[in-house]
Amino acid sequence: MRVGLITSGVLHAVILTWGMFTLSAPKSFDVADVESLPVDLITVAELTQIQKGAKDAPKDGPSAPEPTVAVPTPKPAENIGNKERDQAAPETETQKPVEVDQAKLPKPSDTPAPEIAQRPDTAPEPAPKPEPVPTTEVASIPEPPKDVQPDPVKDAIDTAEPLPAEPKPEARIPDQVPVPSARPERPQAQTAKTNERKQAEPRQQASAPPPAPDSQSQEDQVAALLNQEQASGGGAQRSTEQASLGGKRNTGGSELTQSEMDALRAQIQACWNPPAAIDAGDLKVSIRFKLDSSGMLEEPPSIQKSSGNRAADESARRAIMICEQRNQGYKLPAEKYDAWRDVVVNFDPSEMFR
Amino acid sequence: MEQIGLAAPGSELSLWALFIQAGFVVKLVMLGLLAASVWSWAVMIDKTLAYGRMRRAFNRFEDTFWSGQSLEELYRSLADSKAAGMGALFVAAMREWKKSFERGARSPMSLQSRIDRAMDVALSREMESVESRLGYLASVGASAPFIGLFGTVVGIMTSFQAIAGSESTNLAVVAPGIAEALLATALGLVAAIPAVIGYNKLSADAAKLASRMEAFADEFSAILSRQIDERANASARPQAAE
């Protein structure tokens, strides 16, 4: 027994040690990184319909314009000759004023109020016109009773020209009250609810006050012409769509599907009466005909490739015409009119192709 | 509870690494299977050698037995040494024979049956030693796969628990634990397959040896019974002559 045990032990030890070194980790598999291919199962009809995005498709329209970037247009200088600070105050965005208005509403009443109180009195007088401007800044909506002028000025401020100083030069030119009144127009253009409200009041008041209504209206018009709304920056309309490749619609698959061709073939076959006693092999005729969108023949079918046999040719032509009349026009998918407006039918005793 | 570490992806997967990474139970199973394999091979080698020796001894004994040598002499030469196999049968039969005649047994029929019985006992004793440990091979062959399977199941169980803990189902995380668990089944099969084959081979050999011994026992019994008859006649004739 000992012999057997020793032999067996040695045998196992040998095999195990051999296995330790030889049966090491097997070589790991090579994993090829294959990207998965998305596969769509589509019917033949769908395949023939695919047109959108075809690279060689004719352009359906102009390519979408590239999005434009609005470049802020600098405002006209207000302090002429002052290179560094030609703007009376830092620029603000055109739309901000509205908010500013609301925000300011309470404030104006606090600080500038006293001034306003004085100026409204002076306002009616034509001379003080330049001054009214400052008042306009201050002028708060909540105080409608104040002179008409302050309101318009306010509006002007709203429109982003906060500084009263600027109006002065203009004011001088006309010499009259109207100047401030002209501005109110602007707010109309830039309508904000608050502005409208304000304007309604100013107008009523404006009519009452001494300044001549005629001049004011004229001024309004002039101002309206002069004070156009600022250019909005962008030129072309922006589009988020990508430049187009091919048609926009994908319904117009340009080819008839096999089943539609079969339908056409069946229609014609039903009307075809091949001349008897003619060798089938000679009977290959190609007939070309044009259809209008309702499926009616636009002109009598023409023989494109004659079989050499008049009877056969004529029978084929007749088949086309008979068929049209019998069916009141060929029944074909209207949306594919491009595909079947010009049809060539090969007549063959055994089969017909388009 | 101690967390069962999963073999990190890409770690060593050699035989030794697999064994070391295995859990306690799986290790125990694998060691047990290894021991079983060692022992079953030891049994097979031992038995093969023993059967070869026995076959040669049978041949030698039969040669001398049929060489015409006196049975008394043969018995004397064998009785001293510890005879095995056919020798043991022969010695047992001769001992019974001699005892009976030396004490003057007179009944040939009972002598015959006593000799047969003595040889049966000797034969069964011999067969016992011949077939000893063959049962071990049979049980290794039958149970080692199950033991290995047990190790695998435990290993996979623990490795799944570890996978659940690691919160990753990446195959690279799953695979090492399963591979090391499968090693247990592999070891079970490695132990079981040779054991089964060896068991079949050795039990066939043992059956051959047994039939040879039985044949010898029958032949020897026939020879002895002839002798008994002759002696009975010889003793009866003088009486009749007298």
Boltz contact constraints between the chains, C-beta under 6 A:
constraints:
  - contact:
      token1: [A, 1]
      token2: [B, 46]
      max_distance: 6.0
  - contact:
      token1: [A, 4]
      token2: [B, 42]
      max_distance: 6.0
  - contact:
      token1: [A, 4]
      token2: [B, 45]
      max_distance: 6.0
  - contact:
      token1: [A, 4]
      token2: [B, 46]
      max_distance: 6.0
  - contact:
      token1: [A, 5]
      token2: [B, 42]
      max_distance: 6.0
  - contact:
      token1: [A, 7]
      token2: [B, 45]
      max_distance: 6.0
  - contact:
      token1: [A, 8]
      token2: [B, 38]
      max_distance: 6.0
  - contact:
      token1: [A, 8]
      token2: [B, 41]
      max_distance: 6.0
  - contact:
      token1: [A, 8]
      token2: [B, 42]
      max_distance: 6.0
  - contact:
      token1: [A, 8]
      token2: [B, 45]
      max_distance: 6.0
  - contact:
      token1: [A, 9]
      token2: [B, 38]
      max_distance: 6.0
  - contact:
      token1: [A, 12]
      token2: [B, 38]
      max_distance: 6.0
  - contact:
      token1: [A, 19]
      token2: [B, 15]
      max_distance: 6.0
  - contact:
      token1: [A, 20]
      token2: [B, 15]
      max_distance: 6.0
  - contact:
      token1: [A, 20]
      token2: [B, 16]
      max_distance: 6.0
  - contact:
      token1: [A, 23]
      token2: [B, 15]
      max_distance: 6.0
  - contact:
      token1: [A, 24]
      token2: [B, 14]
      max_distance: 6.0
  - contact:
      token1: [A, 25]
      token2: [B, 12]
      max_distance: 6.0
  - contact:
      token1: [A, 25]
      token2: [B, 13]
      max_distance: 6.0
  - contact:
      token1: [A, 25]
      token2: [B, 14]
      max_distance: 6.0
